[in-house]
Amino acid sequence: MPESSAFEFDMAVEELKRYKLINRIPAEFIKSGSRTIRSEIHKRITSSWNKEELPEEWKESIIVPIYKKDDKRDYSNYRGISLCQLYIKLFTTSCCQG
């Protein structure tokens, strides 16, 4: 699979939900950011892709239990959702475009 293009990366940025805070970085900051900000993030993602290795901090996420149904005291009525790093979110979204 080829690395993501700048266009695919921009599409992934536009898909970020407004008012989300990912790793203490507001998604809106990235969305409304300058070409330089987007370019630097894309370079970091592309570099990781070309090296075929993820920085350790990209591998971390926070798992939050989300209530599904029925008795809230029963742990089987919850599912986990992963709050991943902003870079991973953009990496996976831009690489899966098209």
C-alpha positions as CSV (number, residue, x, y, z in Angstrom):
1,M,0.0,0.0,0.0
2,P,1.5,3.4,-1.0
3,E,1.9,6.2,1.6
4,S,-0.9,8.7,1.8
5,S,-0.7,11.7,-0.4
6,A,-1.1,15.3,0.8
7,F,-4.6,15.3,-0.6
8,E,-5.6,12.1,1.3
9,F,-4.1,13.6,4.5
10,D,-6.1,16.8,4.0
11,M,-9.3,14.7,3.6
12,A,-8.5,12.9,6.8
13,V,-8.0,16.2,8.6
14,E,-11.4,17.5,7.3
15,E,-13.0,14.3,8.7
16,L,-11.9,15.2,12.3
17,K,-14.9,16.1,14.4
18,R,-15.0,19.7,15.7
19,Y,-14.5,20.3,19.4
20,K,-12.7,17.1,19.9
21,L,-9.6,17.2,22.1
22,I,-7.1,14.6,21.1
23,N,-3.9,14.4,23.2
24,R,-4.6,17.9,24.5
25,I,-4.6,19.2,20.9
26,P,-7.9,20.6,19.7
27,A,-8.9,19.0,16.4
28,E,-10.0,22.4,15.3
29,F,-6.5,23.6,15.7
30,I,-5.3,21.1,13.1
31,K,-8.4,21.8,10.9
32,S,-7.9,25.5,10.8
33,G,-4.2,25.3,10.9
34,S,-1.9,26.7,8.3
35,R,-0.5,24.8,5.4
36,T,2.8,24.6,7.4
37,I,1.2,22.8,10.4
38,R,-0.6,20.3,8.2
39,S,2.6,19.8,6.1
40,E,4.7,19.1,9.2
41,I,2.2,16.6,10.6
42,H,2.0,14.9,7.2
43,K,5.8,14.7,7.0
44,R,5.9,13.0,10.4
45,I,3.3,10.5,9.4
46,T,5.0,9.8,6.0
47,S,8.3,9.4,7.8
48,S,6.8,6.8,10.1
49,W,5.2,5.0,7.1
50,N,8.5,4.9,5.2
51,K,10.5,3.6,8.2
52,E,7.7,1.0,8.8
53,E,7.7,1.7,12.5
54,L,5.5,3.7,14.8
55,P,6.9,6.0,17.6
56,E,6.2,4.5,21.0
57,E,3.9,7.3,22.0
58,W,1.6,6.6,19.0
59,K,1.0,3.1,20.3
60,E,-0.6,4.3,23.5
61,S,-4.3,4.9,23.9
62,I,-6.8,5.3,26.6
63,I,-9.6,2.7,26.8
64,V,-12.9,4.1,28.1
65,P,-15.8,1.8,29.1
66,I,-19.1,2.8,27.3
67,Y,-22.4,1.6,28.7
68,K,-24.4,-0.5,26.2
69,K,-27.6,-1.7,27.9
70,D,-29.4,-3.2,30.9
71,D,-27.8,-3.4,34.3
72,K,-25.0,-0.8,34.7
73,R,-23.5,-2.9,37.5
74,D,-22.9,-5.8,35.1
75,Y,-19.5,-5.3,33.4
76,S,-20.6,-7.3,30.4
77,N,-23.0,-4.5,29.5
78,Y,-20.1,-2.2,28.6
79,R,-17.8,-2.1,25.6
80,G,-14.4,-0.5,25.4
81,I,-13.6,2.5,23.1
82,S,-10.1,3.5,22.4
83,L,-9.1,7.1,22.5
84,C,-6.0,7.0,20.3
85,Q,-3.4,9.5,19.5
86,L,-4.2,12.2,16.9
87,Y,-1.3,11.1,14.7
88,I,-2.6,7.5,14.6
89,K,-6.1,8.8,13.8
90,L,-4.8,10.8,10.9
91,F,-2.4,8.0,9.9
92,T,-5.1,5.4,9.6
93,T,-7.7,7.6,8.0
94,S,-5.4,9.0,5.4
95,C,-3.9,5.6,4.5
96,C,-7.3,4.1,4.1
97,Q,-8.7,6.7,1.7
98,G,-9.8,5.7,-1.8
